[in-house]
Amino acid sequence: MSTLFSPVTVRGVTFPNRVVVSPLCMYSADDGVGQPWHFAHLSTFARGKAGLVFAEATGVVPEGRITPRCLGIWNDAQIEPLKPITAFIEEMGSVPGIQLAHAGRKASTAPPFLGGTPLPADDPDAWQVVGPSAQAVGPNFPVPHELTTAEIADLVEKFAMAARRSLQAGFKVIELHGAHGYLMHSFLSPLSNVRTDEYGGDIQGRMRFPLETARAVRQEVGENVPLFFRISAVDGADGGWSMDDSVVLAKALGEAGIDVVDCSSGGVAGAPRFRTDDAGKPLTRSSARQPGFQVPYAQRIKDETSLKSMAVGVIIDPHQAEEIASSGQADFVALGREIMHNPFWPLHAAEALGVDPDFKMWPKQYAWAVDRRSQIASLNRS
């Protein structure tokens, strides 16, 4: 029996399988409002039968977007366009989730297909970026405004309000983005947080803002909604956030109401580690990350805390994903680039693992044709 395709229940939600579509930024919103592209994009993964389909990193305030074209949920007008998306995902038997985010000092950039660099200060679409300290990401990034304690408290409330709107839009799972150098991660890392007040200093101070946010969101959504939290398990730089720190954080997140820790890495001083080597240099084809290189992070969280974990990062092959789930390395297996390349990856994986030899998992509109194709292919081989 396949563990990857066995159901799992977290709080009040049962997931039909352990395959997750990672939040994939599309840079296609209009003033934060979802567009037809978002429906077409996310509905495809539901037809492909992923157990959990996450919408992209969604700004809780306008200044929290990575780019001016990122999705937002900071006002009620942004709720309605999301409802058909969540309804269709559920109709297909999948679970709709949303990642709530604030890009912090890595905000106000162009979409990656337009260069991905920070917008010039005189660009009409640009805005003042913020962070825990007045330290830029790097030489080509603007110096952020250092958030005051009052501004931090306001952002905690904004995350809670965004969570409320997310439920109104029909999402059943919420993930808080605390990775890749965005705002919450920048508070956690000693490389980006040099504050000397209660939100800086030792690890307890640096964890304060993410933990306050997690508690506020849990209070807002109640006890039945699963909460995920994405971490950069390691900074991958000297003196930065470590895996030991991540275990400490995960235990505290569990006490704050988080259920699942989503384990990525890097990004505090540039791109996440799936796009860079250990020195932070861009990967080439010859230096590409090995499949499953981040899985040990998820396993450590699962082994050393009471929380569930999610593995992500160059997970490509169905048997590889099955091994991660069945061996207990992680409770969920998330795909990004691979599932964009093949949105029906879960259905093909189910066939490869012998879970669905008769194509019964496929949407009925496709199943008969896929079965006929298989019969014809068998005849041609004989």
Rosetta blueprint (number, residue, H / E / L):
1 M L
2 S L
3 T L
4 L L
5 F L
6 S L
7 P L
8 V E
9 T E
10 V E
11 R L
12 G L
13 V E
14 T E
15 F E
16 P L
17 N L
18 R L
19 V E
20 V E
21 V E
22 S L
23 P L
24 L L
25 C L
26 M L
27 Y L
28 S L
29 A L
30 D E
31 D L
32 G L
33 V E
34 G L
35 Q L
36 P H
37 W H
38 H H
39 F H
40 A H
41 H H
42 L H
43 S H
44 T H
45 F H
46 A H
47 R H
48 G L
49 K L
50 A L
51 G L
52 L E
53 V E
54 F E
55 A E
56 E E
57 A E
58 T E
59 G E
60 V L
61 V L
62 P H
63 E H
64 G H
65 R L
66 I L
67 T L
68 P L
69 R L
70 C L
71 L L
72 G E
73 I L
74 W L
75 N L
76 D H
77 A H
78 Q H
79 I L
80 E H
81 P H
82 L H
83 K H
84 P H
85 I H
86 T H
87 A H
88 F H
89 I H
90 E H
91 E H
92 M L
93 G L
94 S L
95 V E
96 P E
97 G E
98 I E
99 Q E
100 L E
101 A E
102 H L
103 A L
104 G H
105 R H
106 K H
107 A L
108 S L
109 T E
110 A L
111 P L
112 P H
113 F H
114 L H
115 G L
116 G L
117 T L
118 P E
119 L L
120 P L
121 A L
122 D L
123 D L
124 P L
125 D L
126 A L
127 W L
128 Q L
129 V L
130 V E
131 G E
132 P L
133 S L
134 A L
135 Q L
136 A L
137 V L
138 G L
139 P L
140 N L
141 F L
142 P L
143 V L
144 P L
145 H E
146 E E
147 L L
148 T L
149 T H
150 A H
151 E H
152 I H
153 A H
154 D H
155 L H
156 V H
157 E H
158 K H
159 F H
160 A H
161 M H
162 A H
163 A H
164 R H
165 R H
166 S H
167 L H
168 Q H
169 A L
170 G L
171 F L
172 K L
173 V E
174 I E
175 E E
176 L E
177 H E
178 G E
179 A L
180 H L
181 G L
182 Y L
183 L H
184 M H
185 H H
186 S H
187 F H
188 L H
189 S L
190 P L
191 L L
192 S L
193 N L
194 V L
195 R L
196 T L
197 D L
198 E L
199 Y L
200 G L
201 G L
202 D L
203 I H
204 Q H
205 G H
206 R H
207 M L
208 R H
209 F H
210 P H
211 L H
212 E H
213 T H
214 A H
215 R H
216 A H
217 V H
218 R H
219 Q H
220 E H
221 V H
222 G L
223 E L
224 N L
225 V L
226 P L
227 L E
228 F E
229 F E
230 R E
231 I E
232 S E
233 A L
234 V L
235 D L
236 G L
237 A L
238 D L
239 G L
240 G L
241 W L
242 S L
243 M H
244 D H
245 D H
246 S H
247 V H
248 V H
249 L H
250 A H
251 K H
252 A H
253 L H
254 G H
255 E H
256 A H
257 G L
258 I L
259 D L
260 V E
261 V E
262 D E
263 C E
264 S E
265 S L
266 G E
267 G L
268 V L
269 A L
270 G L
271 A L
272 P E
273 R H
274 F H
275 R H
276 T E
277 D L
278 D L
279 A L
280 G L
281 K L
282 P E
283 L L
284 T L
285 R H
286 S H
287 S H
288 A L
289 R L
290 Q L
291 P L
292 G L
293 F L
294 Q L
295 V H
296 P H
297 Y H
298 A H
299 Q H
300 R H
301 I H
302 K H
303 D H
304 E H
305 T L
306 S L
307 L L
308 K E
309 S E
310 M E
311 A E
312 V E
313 G L
314 V L
315 I L
316 I L
317 D L
318 P H
319 H H
320 Q H
321 A H
322 E H
323 E H
324 I H
325 A H
326 S H
327 S L
328 G L
329 Q L
330 A L
331 D L
332 F E
333 V E
334 A E
335 L E
336 G L
337 R H
338 E H
339 I H
340 M H
341 H H
342 N L
343 P L
344 F L
345 W H
346 P H
347 L H
348 H H
349 A H
350 A H
351 E H
352 A H
353 L L
354 G L
355 V L
356 D L
357 P L
358 D L
359 F L
360 K L
361 M L
362 W L
363 P L
364 K H
365 Q H
366 Y H
367 A H
368 W H
369 A H
370 V H
371 D H
372 R H
373 R H
374 S H
375 Q H
376 I H
377 A H
378 S H
379 L H
380 N H
381 R H
382 S L
